[in-house]
Amino acid sequence: MNMSESRPGLMPVHQETAPLRRRVSSALRRAIEVGTLQPGSRLIEKDLCAKLSVSRTSLREAMRELETEGLLTMGSKGLVVADISVDEALNIYAVRAELEGLLVTQFVERADETAMAGLEAAALKLDRAFLSEAIDEILAAKAEFYEVLCSGAKNAVILELLRMLNTRVNRLRFASLSRPHRASTSIIEIRSLVQALRCRDAAAAREIALAHINAAAKAALGSSNQLNKETENG
């Protein structure tokens, strides 16, 4: 799968019911997640205002919000997209492993048949998203899958924590899925996880969840290292 070909660009932000700042910050987050705004790239206000069709005031408010979240950092000539170091990435995956290991265990213990059916439907939607090779659809379907998983496990705290990590996780997810065969392997891992949950096998579900995260980590960090080498050689 060539994720770079399906990478969406920045689009104008149209007036809706949500506060403009929130919608601008959401657009910037998504651009960071999928690599439209690359790590280390400087945010040029004039260009972003034109692409998003918003004022500098609205843009600056959104940028300040992303700076407080650690997604942007001050460079020598202004705000730039913050990079994710190898240590930070490893910590993110370690946290995910702990959270998701608990999550699948609680799903087995607490989810009723309605929740199980909902998870199977979310997994099918994720399956279709992977086959579409559209990164926006994949990230949205992944988010829905974990929301349904948290709902069935009756653990809103884990959902809140995963949402806090969401932009960084999606950046790593994009790198992971850019690796050859990672998308097809990920589909198999999710299917296996759902099957273990359907069988109410908590030990197997936990093992599969941890293996899924470990494989994603290896793919993401391998992709990141390769990109760094290409940049250095270029």
C-alpha positions as CSV (number, residue, x, y, z in Angstrom):
1,M,0.0,0.0,0.0
2,N,1.4,3.4,-1.0
3,M,0.0,5.7,1.7
4,S,1.7,8.8,0.3
5,E,-0.5,8.6,-2.8
6,S,-3.7,8.6,-0.7
7,R,-2.5,11.4,1.6
8,P,-5.1,14.1,1.8
9,G,-4.2,17.8,1.5
10,L,-5.4,20.8,3.5
11,M,-8.9,21.9,2.5
12,P,-10.8,25.1,3.3
13,V,-12.6,25.0,6.6
14,H,-16.3,25.9,6.1
15,Q,-18.6,27.5,8.6
16,E,-20.4,24.9,10.8
17,T,-21.9,24.7,14.2
18,A,-18.6,23.9,16.0
19,P,-16.4,26.8,17.1
20,L,-14.0,27.8,14.3
21,R,-10.9,27.4,16.4
22,R,-11.8,23.8,17.1
23,R,-12.3,23.0,13.5
24,V,-9.1,24.7,12.5
25,S,-7.1,22.8,15.1
26,S,-8.8,19.6,14.0
27,A,-7.8,20.2,10.4
28,L,-4.2,20.8,11.5
29,R,-4.1,17.7,13.6
30,R,-5.3,15.6,10.7
31,A,-2.7,17.1,8.4
32,I,0.0,16.2,11.0
33,E,-1.4,12.7,11.5
34,V,-1.2,11.8,7.8
35,G,2.0,13.6,7.0
36,T,0.6,16.5,5.0
37,L,2.5,18.6,7.5
38,Q,5.8,16.8,8.0
39,P,7.8,16.7,11.2
40,G,10.2,19.7,11.3
41,S,8.2,21.7,8.7
42,R,7.5,25.3,9.5
43,L,3.9,26.5,9.7
44,I,3.7,29.5,7.3
45,E,0.6,31.5,8.4
46,K,-0.1,33.1,5.1
47,D,-0.1,29.8,3.2
48,L,-2.2,28.0,5.9
49,C,-4.8,30.8,6.0
50,A,-5.2,30.6,2.3
51,K,-5.5,26.8,2.3
52,L,-8.0,26.7,5.2
53,S,-9.8,29.9,4.2
54,V,-9.6,31.3,7.8
55,S,-8.2,34.4,9.4
56,R,-4.8,34.7,11.1
57,T,-6.5,35.1,14.4
58,S,-8.3,31.8,14.1
59,L,-5.2,30.1,12.9
60,R,-3.0,31.4,15.7
61,E,-5.5,30.3,18.3
62,A,-5.5,26.8,16.9
63,M,-1.7,26.7,16.6
64,R,-1.4,27.7,20.3
65,E,-3.7,24.9,21.2
66,L,-1.6,22.4,19.3
67,E,1.6,23.8,20.8
68,T,0.3,23.2,24.3
69,E,-0.5,19.6,23.3
70,G,3.2,19.1,22.1
71,L,2.3,18.7,18.5
72,L,4.0,22.0,17.5
73,T,7.2,23.4,18.9
74,M,9.0,26.7,18.5
75,G,11.8,26.6,16.0
76,S,14.4,29.2,15.0
77,K,11.9,30.9,12.6
78,G,8.6,30.1,14.2
79,L,6.4,27.1,15.0
80,V,7.2,23.8,13.4
81,V,5.7,20.3,13.6
82,A,7.2,18.4,16.5
83,D,9.0,15.2,15.7
84,I,8.4,11.9,17.6
85,S,11.6,10.6,18.9
86,V,12.3,6.8,19.0
87,D,12.1,6.9,22.8
88,E,8.8,8.7,22.7
89,A,7.4,6.3,20.2
90,L,8.5,3.3,22.3
91,N,6.8,4.9,25.3
92,I,3.6,5.4,23.3
93,Y,3.6,1.8,22.3
94,A,4.3,0.6,25.8
95,V,1.4,2.6,27.1
96,R,-0.9,1.3,24.4
97,A,0.2,-2.3,25.2
98,E,-0.8,-1.8,28.9
99,L,-4.1,-0.1,28.0
100,E,-5.2,-2.4,25.3
101,G,-4.2,-5.6,27.2
102,L,-6.5,-4.5,30.0
103,L,-9.1,-3.4,27.5
104,V,-9.5,-6.7,25.8
105,T,-9.6,-8.5,29.1
106,Q,-12.4,-6.3,30.3
107,F,-14.3,-6.7,27.1
108,V,-14.3,-10.5,27.5
109,E,-15.5,-10.1,31.1
110,R,-18.1,-7.3,30.5
111,A,-19.3,-7.2,26.9
112,D,-22.8,-8.5,26.2
113,E,-23.9,-9.9,22.8
114,T,-25.0,-6.5,21.5
115,A,-21.5,-5.1,22.2
116,M,-20.0,-8.2,20.5
117,A,-22.1,-7.7,17.4
118,G,-21.1,-4.0,17.4
119,L,-17.5,-4.9,17.6
120,E,-17.8,-7.4,14.7
121,A,-19.5,-4.7,12.6
122,A,-16.8,-2.2,13.5
123,A,-14.1,-4.8,12.5
124,L,-15.8,-5.4,9.2
125,K,-15.9,-1.6,8.5
126,L,-12.2,-1.5,9.4
127,D,-11.6,-4.4,7.0
128,R,-13.2,-2.5,4.2
129,A,-11.3,0.6,5.0
130,F,-8.0,-1.2,4.8
131,L,-9.0,-2.6,1.4
132,S,-9.9,0.9,0.2
133,E,-6.3,2.0,1.0
134,A,-7.7,5.5,1.9
135,I,-5.8,6.7,4.9
136,D,-8.7,8.9,6.1
137,E,-11.1,6.0,6.1
138,I,-8.5,3.7,7.9
139,L,-7.9,6.2,10.7
140,A,-11.6,6.9,11.2
141,A,-12.4,3.2,11.2
142,K,-9.6,2.4,13.6
143,A,-10.9,5.1,16.0
144,E,-14.5,3.7,15.8
145,F,-13.2,0.1,16.4
146,Y,-11.5,1.2,19.7
147,E,-14.5,3.3,20.7
148,V,-16.7,0.2,20.4
149,L,-14.1,-1.9,22.2
150,C,-14.0,0.6,25.1
151,S,-17.8,0.8,25.2
152,G,-18.1,-3.0,25.4
153,A,-15.4,-3.1,28.1
154,K,-17.3,-0.4,30.0
155,N,-14.1,1.6,30.4
156,A,-14.4,5.3,29.4
157,V,-11.1,6.1,31.1
158,I,-9.1,4.1,28.6
159,L,-11.1,5.7,25.8
160,E,-10.2,9.1,27.1
161,L,-6.5,8.2,27.4
162,L,-6.4,6.7,23.9
163,R,-8.0,9.9,22.6
164,M,-5.2,12.0,24.3
165,L,-2.6,9.9,22.4
166,N,-4.6,9.8,19.2
167,T,-2.7,12.2,17.0
168,R,0.7,10.7,17.9
169,V,-0.7,7.2,17.5
170,N,-2.1,8.1,14.1
171,R,1.2,9.5,13.0
172,L,2.9,6.3,14.0
173,R,0.1,4.3,12.4
174,F,0.6,6.1,9.1
175,A,4.3,5.2,9.2
176,S,3.5,1.6,10.1
177,L,1.0,1.2,7.4
178,S,3.4,2.6,4.8
179,R,5.6,-0.5,5.3
180,P,5.1,-3.2,2.7
181,H,2.5,-5.8,3.6
182,R,1.8,-4.2,7.0
183,A,-1.8,-3.3,6.1
184,S,-2.7,-6.9,5.0
185,T,-1.0,-8.3,8.1
186,S,-2.8,-5.8,10.4
187,I,-6.2,-7.0,8.9
188,I,-5.3,-10.6,9.9
189,E,-4.3,-9.5,13.4
190,I,-7.6,-7.6,13.9
191,R,-9.6,-10.6,12.6
192,S,-7.8,-12.9,15.0
193,L,-8.4,-10.5,17.9
194,V,-12.1,-10.3,17.2
195,Q,-12.3,-14.1,17.0
196,A,-10.6,-14.5,20.4
197,L,-13.0,-12.0,21.9
198,R,-16.0,-13.8,20.3
199,C,-14.7,-17.0,21.9
200,R,-14.4,-15.2,25.3
201,D,-10.7,-16.2,25.4
202,A,-9.2,-13.4,27.5
203,A,-5.7,-14.8,27.5
204,A,-5.6,-15.3,23.7
205,A,-7.1,-11.9,23.1
206,R,-4.5,-10.2,25.3
207,E,-1.7,-12.1,23.5
208,I,-3.0,-11.1,20.1
209,A,-3.5,-7.5,21.1
210,L,0.1,-7.2,22.4
211,A,1.5,-9.0,19.3
212,H,-0.5,-6.5,17.2
213,I,1.0,-3.5,19.0
214,N,4.5,-5.0,18.9
215,A,4.2,-5.6,15.1
216,A,2.9,-2.1,14.6
217,A,5.8,-0.7,16.6
218,K,8.4,-2.5,14.6
219,A,6.8,-1.4,11.3
220,A,6.5,2.2,12.4
221,L,10.0,2.6,13.8
222,G,11.5,0.7,10.8
223,S,9.6,3.1,8.5
224,S,10.8,6.1,10.5
225,N,14.4,5.0,10.5
226,Q,14.2,4.4,6.7
227,L,12.8,7.8,6.1
228,N,15.6,9.4,8.2
229,K,18.2,7.5,6.2
230,E,16.6,8.7,2.9
231,T,16.6,12.3,4.2
232,E,20.3,12.0,5.2
233,N,21.2,10.5,1.9
234,G,19.2,13.0,-0.1
